[in-house]
Amino acid sequence: MKLSTQIRPISYLKAHAAEIVRNLGKQGGHMVITQNGEAKVVIQDIESYEQAQETMALLKILALGVRQIEEGKIQPADEVIKGLRERQEAD
């Protein structure tokens, strides 16, 4: 889907809201809405939105892991597993 075909003025959104919702629900994707010639908002189907949110969450976790590695906040896996087993046995 080409981005240029998914850019519409706000007047189009007002006049075709139900159609836009129906099409985005069926086809997925997004639409950029402009106001006074400037991009103002993006609307998208819920499935695409949820997928984007999950991707962002995974990227944040990955970035946190990279930062911890860079800061030297790491432990060998065997030490972590040993500590978890000891903790489990103590409970």
N, C-alpha and C positions, 0 to 999 in steps of 0.2 A: 504494500500500500504506500503510494507516494505521499509524502507530507503535504506537498502543494495541493493535492486534491482534498485534503482534510482541513483546510483553512476556510473559515466562514465568518462573515460579519455577525455581530450580535443580532441584527435585524433578522437574519436567516434563522438563528436559534429561536427567536421569539415566534416566528411564523411556522416553524417546522419542528417544534420541540418533541412531539410524540413520535414523529418519523425518525428523528435523530436517535432518540432513545431506543426505538425498535431496531434500527439498523446496527447501532453499536452493540446492542444485546445479542444480535444474531451473528454479526461478523467479527465482533471484538474490535480492539484498536482504540483510537482516540480521535478527538477533533479539537483543533485550536480555534478559539473564538477571539475575534478582534473587535476593538472599539476605537473609533476614530483612526483606523488604519494601523493600530498597534496591537500586537498579541497581548491578551489580558488573562485568559484562562484556558485550561485544557480540560475537556471532559472525556471520560473513558468508561468502558464497561467495567462492571464490578470484578469480573474474573481477572482482567488485566491489572486492575488496581491492586487486588490482593496479591497477585504474583509479584508485582513490583515491590510491595511492602515486604514480602518474604525475602526477596532478593536483597533489599536494603538491609534487613536485619542480619542476613548471613554475611554481607560485606562488612557490616559493623563488627561482628564477631571476629571475622578474619583480620580486620585492621587492629582490633584490640590484641589479638594473638601475636601479630607481627610486632606491635609496639612492645609487648611484654618480652618477646625474644630479644629485641634490640636493647632493652633495659637490663637484660640478663636475669629476668625473673622466670627462670625455667628450672625444672628438675627432671632428672632422668625418669623415664616411664616406670622402670622397675622399682625405684624408690617410692613413687606415688602409689603404685599397686600394693607394695609392702605396707605402707602407711594405712591405706584403706582397709586392708585385711586385718591389721592390728586393731584398728578402730572398731571393725565389725566384731572381732572376737571379744573386745572389751565390753561391748553392749550385750 
